[in-house]
Amino acid sequence: MLKAGDVFRAGKQGGVVGAFIKSRNKCIGVTAYHIIRLAGTKSITIGTARGEVISDWKAFDLAYFKTYGCEPTPLATPRLGPARLVNAMGERECSISDVGDLLGVVIGHADMPGPGESGTPLFQDGKVVGILSSINLNADRGTIISARVIEKGAEGLI
């Protein structure tokens, strides 16, 4: 069963599924749009499963794709304080420092996400509060798209 944090391939690019939203007869996945743009394809592969990008919200760096056989992701409103970035490659502790449509997180310099980790879900209390869009290595900070924005972008798709 597919779940938030799974790694996918799109062309020669890699990324992470930020969340799955259950629809009537399919799953809607979300990840960082810049991965899809760089890949130059709308087809993605998650393990042995296939998906197809069906929508994007470039202003928030989000891409939505459809697939089947997912575990729906519980989404929640973020709050200031401790959080964890979690994907199939591992997890890292961080702290939410700014809350809004875009969240700011502080991540330890020695533990910064690397290439292929865009889209990683950010968890608080076992629920996804956003997904990783970008990092600033000089400031040990990341930019996260909030769960509220993710849900808003998926409204017409489910």
N, C-alpha and C positions, 0 to 999 in steps of 0.2 A: 504494500500500500504506500502510495506517494505521500510525503509530508513536508511541511515547512522545514527548510534547511537542507533539503536534498540538492545535490549538485547536478547541473545540466550542461549540455553542449549545444551550441548554435553555430553551425559552420565550424570555424576554427577557434571560436571564442567559448569561454566557460563562464559560468555564473552560478548563482544560488537562487533557489525558489524562496521567496520571502513569505508567502502565505498561500493557502488554498481556500477558496470560498465555494461552498457547495451550491450547485445550481440544480434544477429539476432532474436533468439526465446527464449532467457532465460536471466537471470540476473546472473552476476558473482559477488559474494560477497567476501570480503577480511576481515580477522581478524588475530589476533596473533596466530601463529602456536603452541606455547607452550600449549595453551588451548586444542587443538585437541590431542596433544601428551599425555597430562595428562588424557584426557577423554578416550583414547583407542578406540575411534569410529570415523567413518567418517560421521555419521549422526548427523545433528543439527536440532533444532527446534527453530523457531522465531515466538512467539505467536502461531498461528495455522498453520503456513507455515512450510514446511519441506525443508531441503537442504542436499546436499551431497558434501563432500570435493572431489575435482577433481584434485587438484595440491597443491604442497607446495614448498616453497623456504626457507628451513631451515636456510640457512646462514643469511637471513634477518628476520627470525621469522615470516614468512607470510604463511597463508593458504588461498586457494581460493576454494570457493564452488559455486555450481549452485543451483538456485532456480527460482521462477517465481513471477511476480507481484511486481517489485521494482521501486522505484524512482531513476533514475540514479543520481550519486553524482558528482557535479562539482568539479574538482580537479584543483589545482593551485600550482605554485612554491612558497615555503615559503620565507619569509624575516625576518630579525632580528626585534624583537619588540613584541608588544602585540598580544596575541592569546587567544583562548578559547578551552578548552576540553569540549565537549558536548556529553552527552548520555541520554538515557531515564531516568536515575536516577538523572540527574541534570547537572549543568555546573560549571566550575571553571575557573577563570582568571589565566593566566600564561604568560610567556614571553619567546620567542625563543631567546636563547643565542648563539647557534651554528647552522650553516647551512651547509648541505651536503647531502649525501645519508641517513645519520642518523642525526637527529636534537636533540639538547639539549634544554630542557625547564626548566625554574625555576618556581616552584609551591610553594605557601605558605604552610608552615609546617602544619598548622591547617586545610588545605584544600586538603591534598594529596588524590589521588585516592586509593580505597581499593580493596580487592579481588573481582574478577569478573568484573573489569573495564578494563582489558587488551583489546586492540583493539579500544578503544575510539577514535573517530576522533578529530583531532586538526583543528580548523577553523581560518582562517584569511579572512576578507572581505566576509564572507558568503560562502567561498569555503574551501574544505578540503585540507590541505597542508601536512598531514601525519596522522599516527595512533600510538597510545600508545603501546609500546612494554614492557617497564619496568620502575620501579621507584627506586630511591635510597633515602630511608627515612632519612638517616644521612645527606645528602647534599641538600634535598628539590629539587631534580632534577628528570626529567624523560627523557627517551630515546624514540624518535619518529622515525618511518620509513617514509621517505619522499614519497610524492605523485609520484615523478618521478620513484622511485623504485617500488611502487605499480603498476604503469602503465606498466613498463618494464616486470614485472613478469606475467602480464595478457595478454601480446601480443599474445601468441599462443593459448589463450583460447577463444578469442572473434571472 
